Amino acid sequence: MISGIIANIGTIIIGLILLTVVALIIAKIVRDKKKGKSVGCGCGCADCPSATDCGK
């Protein structure tokens, strides 16, 4: 068990770093959504050719 962990410590560390980054990105998106900020393009719908398709 321990030898398996030691043999793969690099992979485990990289995996934990990636997992942390993904969790931080998701937390930021959730915080922005609660504040009412759009997760979309942010350009405004007035001049957008796809304004009728975006669900607003």
PyMOL Python script that loads the backbone (N, CA, C, O; Angstrom):
from pymol import cmd

cmd.read_pdbstr("""\
ATOM      1  N   MET A   1       0.837  -1.202   0.000  1.00  0.00           N
ATOM      2  CA  MET A   1       0.000   0.000   0.000  1.00  0.00           C
ATOM      3  C   MET A   1       0.869   1.248   0.000  1.00  0.00           C
ATOM      4  O   MET A   1       0.743   2.096  -0.884  1.00  0.00           O
ATOM      5  N   ILE A   2       1.745   1.363   0.981  1.00  0.00           N
ATOM      6  CA  ILE A   2       2.609   2.537   1.079  1.00  0.00           C
ATOM      7  C   ILE A   2       3.556   2.617  -0.113  1.00  0.00           C
ATOM      8  O   ILE A   2       3.816   3.708  -0.621  1.00  0.00           O
ATOM      9  N   SER A   3       4.069   1.490  -0.563  1.00  0.00           N
ATOM     10  CA  SER A   3       4.999   1.505  -1.697  1.00  0.00           C
ATOM     11  C   SER A   3       4.285   1.961  -2.978  1.00  0.00           C
ATOM     12  O   SER A   3       4.892   2.603  -3.835  1.00  0.00           O
ATOM     13  N   GLY A   4       3.009   1.631  -3.102  1.00  0.00           N
ATOM     14  CA  GLY A   4       2.233   2.090  -4.253  1.00  0.00           C
ATOM     15  C   GLY A   4       2.035   3.588  -4.237  1.00  0.00           C
ATOM     16  O   GLY A   4       2.088   4.241  -5.280  1.00  0.00           O
ATOM     17  N   ILE A   5       1.806   4.134  -3.056  1.00  0.00           N
ATOM     18  CA  ILE A   5       1.645   5.585  -2.921  1.00  0.00           C
ATOM     19  C   ILE A   5       2.961   6.292  -3.221  1.00  0.00           C
ATOM     20  O   ILE A   5       2.990   7.299  -3.929  1.00  0.00           O
ATOM     21  N   ILE A   6       4.050   5.754  -2.675  1.00  0.00           N
ATOM     22  CA  ILE A   6       5.359   6.365  -2.896  1.00  0.00           C
ATOM     23  C   ILE A   6       5.745   6.292  -4.372  1.00  0.00           C
ATOM     24  O   ILE A   6       6.334   7.234  -4.902  1.00  0.00           O
ATOM     25  N   ALA A   7       5.428   5.208  -5.028  1.00  0.00           N
ATOM     26  CA  ALA A   7       5.762   5.056  -6.439  1.00  0.00           C
ATOM     27  C   ALA A   7       4.978   6.021  -7.326  1.00  0.00           C
ATOM     28  O   ALA A   7       5.440   6.381  -8.409  1.00  0.00           O
ATOM     29  N   ASN A   8       3.811   6.437  -6.881  1.00  0.00           N
ATOM     30  CA  ASN A   8       2.951   7.317  -7.688  1.00  0.00           C
ATOM     31  C   ASN A   8       2.777   8.704  -7.070  1.00  0.00           C
ATOM     32  O   ASN A   8       1.799   9.388  -7.371  1.00  0.00           O
ATOM     33  N   ILE A   9       3.694   9.124  -6.224  1.00  0.00           N
ATOM     34  CA  ILE A   9       3.521  10.395  -5.513  1.00  0.00           C
ATOM     35  C   ILE A   9       3.432  11.583  -6.477  1.00  0.00           C
ATOM     36  O   ILE A   9       2.676  12.521  -6.221  1.00  0.00           O
ATOM     37  N   GLY A  10       4.181  11.561  -7.567  1.00  0.00           N
ATOM     38  CA  GLY A  10       4.120  12.651  -8.550  1.00  0.00           C
ATOM     39  C   GLY A  10       2.744  12.762  -9.180  1.00  0.00           C
ATOM     40  O   GLY A  10       2.198  13.856  -9.320  1.00  0.00           O
ATOM     41  N   THR A  11       2.192  11.628  -9.556  1.00  0.00           N
ATOM     42  CA  THR A  11       0.862  11.604 -10.158  1.00  0.00           C
ATOM     43  C   THR A  11      -0.194  12.051  -9.158  1.00  0.00           C
ATOM     44  O   THR A  11      -1.128  12.768  -9.517  1.00  0.00           O
ATOM     45  N   ILE A  12      -0.051  11.635  -7.921  1.00  0.00           N
ATOM     46  CA  ILE A  12      -1.001  12.017  -6.877  1.00  0.00           C
ATOM     47  C   ILE A  12      -0.956  13.518  -6.634  1.00  0.00           C
ATOM     48  O   ILE A  12      -2.002  14.152  -6.499  1.00  0.00           O
ATOM     49  N   ILE A  13       0.238  14.094  -6.577  1.00  0.00           N
ATOM     50  CA  ILE A  13       0.374  15.538  -6.340  1.00  0.00           C
ATOM     51  C   ILE A  13      -0.220  16.333  -7.498  1.00  0.00           C
ATOM     52  O   ILE A  13      -0.960  17.290  -7.271  1.00  0.00           O
ATOM     53  N   ILE A  14       0.094  15.951  -8.737  1.00  0.00           N
ATOM     54  CA  ILE A  14      -0.458  16.648  -9.908  1.00  0.00           C
ATOM     55  C   ILE A  14      -1.977  16.526  -9.933  1.00  0.00           C
ATOM     56  O   ILE A  14      -2.668  17.496 -10.247  1.00  0.00           O
ATOM     57  N   GLY A  15      -2.498  15.364  -9.610  1.00  0.00           N
ATOM     58  CA  GLY A  15      -3.952  15.174  -9.565  1.00  0.00           C
ATOM     59  C   GLY A  15      -4.613  16.054  -8.530  1.00  0.00           C
ATOM     60  O   GLY A  15      -5.675  16.623  -8.785  1.00  0.00           O
ATOM     61  N   LEU A  16      -3.996  16.176  -7.357  1.00  0.00           N
ATOM     62  CA  LEU A  16      -4.554  17.038  -6.310  1.00  0.00           C
ATOM     63  C   LEU A  16      -4.504  18.511  -6.709  1.00  0.00           C
ATOM     64  O   LEU A  16      -5.427  19.270  -6.413  1.00  0.00           O
ATOM     65  N   ILE A  17      -3.428  18.910  -7.379  1.00  0.00           N
ATOM     66  CA  ILE A  17      -3.332  20.299  -7.850  1.00  0.00           C
ATOM     67  C   ILE A  17      -4.424  20.580  -8.874  1.00  0.00           C
ATOM     68  O   ILE A  17      -5.095  21.610  -8.796  1.00  0.00           O
ATOM     69  N   LEU A  18      -4.611  19.681  -9.830  1.00  0.00           N
ATOM     70  CA  LEU A  18      -5.658  19.873 -10.841  1.00  0.00           C
ATOM     71  C   LEU A  18      -7.045  19.884 -10.214  1.00  0.00           C
ATOM     72  O   LEU A  18      -7.892  20.689 -10.601  1.00  0.00           O
ATOM     73  N   LEU A  19      -7.283  19.010  -9.263  1.00  0.00           N
ATOM     74  CA  LEU A  19      -8.567  18.972  -8.574  1.00  0.00           C
ATOM     75  C   LEU A  19      -8.830  20.283  -7.834  1.00  0.00           C
ATOM     76  O   LEU A  19      -9.955  20.783  -7.834  1.00  0.00           O
ATOM     77  N   THR A  20      -7.800  20.835  -7.206  1.00  0.00           N
ATOM     78  CA  THR A  20      -7.928  22.112  -6.502  1.00  0.00           C
ATOM     79  C   THR A  20      -8.251  23.243  -7.465  1.00  0.00           C
ATOM     80  O   THR A  20      -9.110  24.077  -7.179  1.00  0.00           O
ATOM     81  N   VAL A  21      -7.568  23.278  -8.606  1.00  0.00           N
ATOM     82  CA  VAL A  21      -7.819  24.331  -9.595  1.00  0.00           C
ATOM     83  C   VAL A  21      -9.247  24.251 -10.118  1.00  0.00           C
ATOM     84  O   VAL A  21      -9.920  25.276 -10.233  1.00  0.00           O
ATOM     85  N   VAL A  22      -9.715  23.060 -10.435  1.00  0.00           N
ATOM     86  CA  VAL A  22     -11.085  22.888 -10.933  1.00  0.00           C
ATOM     87  C   VAL A  22     -12.095  23.315  -9.864  1.00  0.00           C
ATOM     88  O   VAL A  22     -13.088  23.972 -10.176  1.00  0.00           O
ATOM     89  N   ALA A  23     -11.845  22.946  -8.613  1.00  0.00           N
ATOM     90  CA  ALA A  23     -12.755  23.330  -7.526  1.00  0.00           C
ATOM     91  C   ALA A  23     -12.794  24.846  -7.361  1.00  0.00           C
ATOM     92  O   ALA A  23     -13.861  25.410  -7.120  1.00  0.00           O
ATOM     93  N   LEU A  24     -11.655  25.510  -7.485  1.00  0.00           N
ATOM     94  CA  LEU A  24     -11.624  26.970  -7.376  1.00  0.00           C
ATOM     95  C   LEU A  24     -12.366  27.637  -8.535  1.00  0.00           C
ATOM     96  O   LEU A  24     -13.051  28.641  -8.338  1.00  0.00           O
ATOM     97  N   ILE A  25     -12.236  27.095  -9.712  1.00  0.00           N
ATOM     98  CA  ILE A  25     -12.949  27.647 -10.875  1.00  0.00           C
ATOM     99  C   ILE A  25     -14.455  27.493 -10.691  1.00  0.00           C
ATOM    100  O   ILE A  25     -15.210  28.429 -10.953  1.00  0.00           O
ATOM    101  N   ILE A  26     -14.893  26.332 -10.249  1.00  0.00           N
ATOM    102  CA  ILE A  26     -16.328  26.107 -10.019  1.00  0.00           C
ATOM    103  C   ILE A  26     -16.848  27.022  -8.920  1.00  0.00           C
ATOM    104  O   ILE A  26     -17.948  27.563  -9.039  1.00  0.00           O
ATOM    105  N   ALA A  27     -16.077  27.205  -7.854  1.00  0.00           N
ATOM    106  CA  ALA A  27     -16.492  28.099  -6.764  1.00  0.00           C
ATOM    107  C   ALA A  27     -16.628  29.527  -7.268  1.00  0.00           C
ATOM    108  O   ALA A  27     -17.559  30.230  -6.875  1.00  0.00           O
ATOM    109  N   LYS A  28     -15.725  29.969  -8.124  1.00  0.00           N
ATOM    110  CA  LYS A  28     -15.789  31.329  -8.688  1.00  0.00           C
ATOM    111  C   LYS A  28     -17.032  31.498  -9.547  1.00  0.00           C
ATOM    112  O   LYS A  28     -17.699  32.531  -9.476  1.00  0.00           O
ATOM    113  N   ILE A  29     -17.349  30.503 -10.352  1.00  0.00           N
ATOM    114  CA  ILE A  29     -18.537  30.568 -11.204  1.00  0.00           C
ATOM    115  C   ILE A  29     -19.796  30.639 -10.350  1.00  0.00           C
ATOM    116  O   ILE A  29     -20.703  31.415 -10.650  1.00  0.00           O
ATOM    117  N   VAL A  30     -19.862  29.838  -9.289  1.00  0.00           N
ATOM    118  CA  VAL A  30     -21.028  29.837  -8.402  1.00  0.00           C
ATOM    119  C   VAL A  30     -21.159  31.185  -7.704  1.00  0.00           C
ATOM    120  O   VAL A  30     -22.261  31.726  -7.610  1.00  0.00           O
ATOM    121  N   ARG A  31     -20.044  31.735  -7.212  1.00  0.00           N
ATOM    122  CA  ARG A  31     -20.085  33.056  -6.549  1.00  0.00           C
ATOM    123  C   ARG A  31     -20.567  34.135  -7.504  1.00  0.00           C
ATOM    124  O   ARG A  31     -21.401  34.965  -7.141  1.00  0.00           O
ATOM    125  N   ASP A  32     -20.041  34.125  -8.733  1.00  0.00           N
ATOM    126  CA  ASP A  32     -20.455  35.121  -9.718  1.00  0.00           C
ATOM    127  C   ASP A  32     -21.926  34.968 -10.067  1.00  0.00           C
ATOM    128  O   ASP A  32     -22.629  35.962 -10.250  1.00  0.00           O
ATOM    129  N   LYS A  33     -22.389  33.745 -10.158  1.00  0.00           N
ATOM    130  CA  LYS A  33     -23.804  33.514 -10.487  1.00  0.00           C
ATOM    131  C   LYS A  33     -24.705  34.029  -9.366  1.00  0.00           C
ATOM    132  O   LYS A  33     -25.762  34.598  -9.640  1.00  0.00           O
ATOM    133  N   LYS A  34     -24.300  33.835  -8.099  1.00  0.00           N
ATOM    134  CA  LYS A  34     -25.085  34.331  -6.974  1.00  0.00           C
ATOM    135  C   LYS A  34     -25.118  35.853  -6.931  1.00  0.00           C
ATOM    136  O   LYS A  34     -26.092  36.445  -6.466  1.00  0.00           O
ATOM    137  N   LYS A  35     -24.049  36.486  -7.418  1.00  0.00           N
ATOM    138  CA  LYS A  35     -23.993  37.948  -7.458  1.00  0.00           C
ATOM    139  C   LYS A  35     -24.733  38.518  -8.658  1.00  0.00           C
ATOM    140  O   LYS A  35     -24.856  39.735  -8.801  1.00  0.00           O
ATOM    141  N   GLY A  36     -25.226  37.633  -9.521  1.00  0.00           N
ATOM    142  CA  GLY A  36     -25.988  38.079 -10.680  1.00  0.00           C
ATOM    143  C   GLY A  36     -25.146  38.347 -11.901  1.00  0.00           C
ATOM    144  O   GLY A  36     -25.653  38.843 -12.908  1.00  0.00           O
ATOM    145  N   LYS A  37     -23.872  38.031 -11.832  1.00  0.00           N
ATOM    146  CA  LYS A  37     -23.010  38.240 -12.991  1.00  0.00           C
ATOM    147  C   LYS A  37     -23.247  37.126 -13.995  1.00  0.00           C
ATOM    148  O   LYS A  37     -23.493  35.979 -13.621  1.00  0.00           O
ATOM    149  N   SER A  38     -23.173  37.468 -15.252  1.00  0.00           N
ATOM    150  CA  SER A  38     -23.380  36.491 -16.311  1.00  0.00           C
ATOM    151  C   SER A  38     -22.124  35.660 -16.499  1.00  0.00           C
ATOM    152  O   SER A  38     -21.007  36.159 -16.366  1.00  0.00           O
ATOM    153  N   VAL A  39     -22.319  34.389 -16.810  1.00  0.00           N
ATOM    154  CA  VAL A  39     -21.190  33.514 -17.085  1.00  0.00           C
ATOM    155  C   VAL A  39     -20.956  33.472 -18.596  1.00  0.00           C
ATOM    156  O   VAL A  39     -20.006  32.848 -19.068  1.00  0.00           O
ATOM    157  N   GLY A  40     -21.821  34.133 -19.338  1.00  0.00           N
ATOM    158  CA  GLY A  40     -21.726  34.128 -20.796  1.00  0.00           C
ATOM    159  C   GLY A  40     -20.704  35.117 -21.298  1.00  0.00           C
ATOM    160  O   GLY A  40     -19.692  35.367 -20.642  1.00  0.00           O
ATOM    161  N   CYS A  41     -20.966  35.680 -22.462  1.00  0.00           N
ATOM    162  CA  CYS A  41     -19.988  36.545 -23.121  1.00  0.00           C
ATOM    163  C   CYS A  41     -19.831  37.878 -22.408  1.00  0.00           C
ATOM    164  O   CYS A  41     -18.738  38.445 -22.425  1.00  0.00           O
ATOM    165  N   GLY A  42     -20.880  38.404 -21.780  1.00  0.00           N
ATOM    166  CA  GLY A  42     -20.784  39.659 -21.051  1.00  0.00           C
ATOM    167  C   GLY A  42     -20.813  40.898 -21.925  1.00  0.00           C
ATOM    168  O   GLY A  42     -20.555  42.001 -21.444  1.00  0.00           O
ATOM    169  N   CYS A  43     -21.125  40.732 -23.203  1.00  0.00           N
ATOM    170  CA  CYS A  43     -21.107  41.867 -24.129  1.00  0.00           C
ATOM    171  C   CYS A  43     -22.423  42.624 -24.162  1.00  0.00           C
ATOM    172  O   CYS A  43     -22.480  43.716 -24.728  1.00  0.00           O
ATOM    173  N   GLY A  44     -23.461  42.092 -23.587  1.00  0.00           N
ATOM    174  CA  GLY A  44     -24.765  42.721 -23.667  1.00  0.00           C
ATOM    175  C   GLY A  44     -25.546  42.149 -24.830  1.00  0.00           C
ATOM    176  O   GLY A  44     -24.971  41.750 -25.843  1.00  0.00           O
ATOM    177  N   CYS A  45     -26.861  42.112 -24.678  1.00  0.00           N
ATOM    178  CA  CYS A  45     -27.693  41.469 -25.692  1.00  0.00           C
ATOM    179  C   CYS A  45     -28.212  42.437 -26.753  1.00  0.00           C
ATOM    180  O   CYS A  45     -28.803  42.001 -27.741  1.00  0.00           O
ATOM    181  N   ALA A  46     -28.005  43.726 -26.570  1.00  0.00           N
ATOM    182  CA  ALA A  46     -28.589  44.699 -27.498  1.00  0.00           C
ATOM    183  C   ALA A  46     -28.085  44.509 -28.927  1.00  0.00           C
ATOM    184  O   ALA A  46     -28.872  44.577 -29.872  1.00  0.00           O
ATOM    185  N   ASP A  47     -26.797  44.274 -29.094  1.00  0.00           N
ATOM    186  CA  ASP A  47     -26.235  44.167 -30.433  1.00  0.00           C
ATOM    187  C   ASP A  47     -25.876  42.732 -30.808  1.00  0.00           C
ATOM    188  O   ASP A  47     -25.224  42.502 -31.826  1.00  0.00           O
ATOM    189  N   CYS A  48     -26.291  41.781 -30.004  1.00  0.00           N
ATOM    190  CA  CYS A  48     -25.930  40.378 -30.222  1.00  0.00           C
ATOM    191  C   CYS A  48     -26.866  39.747 -31.237  1.00  0.00           C
ATOM    192  O   CYS A  48     -28.083  39.825 -31.069  1.00  0.00           O
ATOM    193  N   PRO A  49     -26.337  39.122 -32.292  1.00  0.00           N
ATOM    194  CA  PRO A  49     -27.214  38.463 -33.261  1.00  0.00           C
ATOM    195  C   PRO A  49     -27.899  37.221 -32.698  1.00  0.00           C
ATOM    196  O   PRO A  49     -28.883  36.751 -33.270  1.00  0.00           O
ATOM    197  N   SER A  50     -27.398  36.685 -31.594  1.00  0.00           N
ATOM    198  CA  SER A  50     -27.987  35.486 -30.987  1.00  0.00           C
ATOM    199  C   SER A  50     -28.784  35.814 -29.738  1.00  0.00           C
ATOM    200  O   SER A  50     -29.018  34.931 -28.913  1.00  0.00           O
ATOM    201  N   ALA A  51     -29.203  37.046 -29.578  1.00  0.00           N
ATOM    202  CA  ALA A  51     -29.899  37.483 -28.363  1.00  0.00           C
ATOM    203  C   ALA A  51     -31.177  36.697 -28.107  1.00  0.00           C
ATOM    204  O   ALA A  51     -31.541  36.464 -26.954  1.00  0.00           O
ATOM    205  N   THR A  52     -31.858  36.290 -29.164  1.00  0.00           N
ATOM    206  CA  THR A  52     -33.110  35.548 -28.980  1.00  0.00           C
ATOM    207  C   THR A  52     -32.865  34.092 -28.597  1.00  0.00           C
ATOM    208  O   THR A  52     -33.780  33.415 -28.128  1.00  0.00           O
ATOM    209  N   ASP A  53     -31.645  33.605 -28.791  1.00  0.00           N
ATOM    210  CA  ASP A  53     -31.336  32.200 -28.524  1.00  0.00           C
ATOM    211  C   ASP A  53     -30.679  31.968 -27.167  1.00  0.00           C
ATOM    212  O   ASP A  53     -30.519  30.816 -26.762  1.00  0.00           O
ATOM    213  N   CYS A  54     -30.295  33.016 -26.458  1.00  0.00           N
ATOM    214  CA  CYS A  54     -29.486  32.813 -25.247  1.00  0.00           C
ATOM    215  C   CYS A  54     -30.328  32.506 -23.996  1.00  0.00           C
ATOM    216  O   CYS A  54     -29.761  32.170 -22.956  1.00  0.00           O
ATOM    217  N   GLY A  55     -31.628  32.609 -24.067  1.00  0.00           N
ATOM    218  CA  GLY A  55     -32.479  32.241 -22.952  1.00  0.00           C
ATOM    219  C   GLY A  55     -32.784  33.364 -21.993  1.00  0.00           C
ATOM    220  O   GLY A  55     -33.360  33.118 -20.933  1.00  0.00           O
ATOM    221  N   LYS A  56     -32.427  34.567 -22.318  1.00  0.00           N
ATOM    222  CA  LYS A  56     -32.724  35.707 -21.430  1.00  0.00           C
ATOM    223  C   LYS A  56     -34.042  36.310 -21.753  1.00  0.00           C
ATOM    224  O   LYS A  56     -34.453  37.276 -21.110  1.00  0.00           O
TER     225      LYS A  56
END
""", "prot")
cmd.dss("prot")
cmd.show_as("cartoon", "prot")
cmd.util.cbc("prot")
cmd.orient("prot")
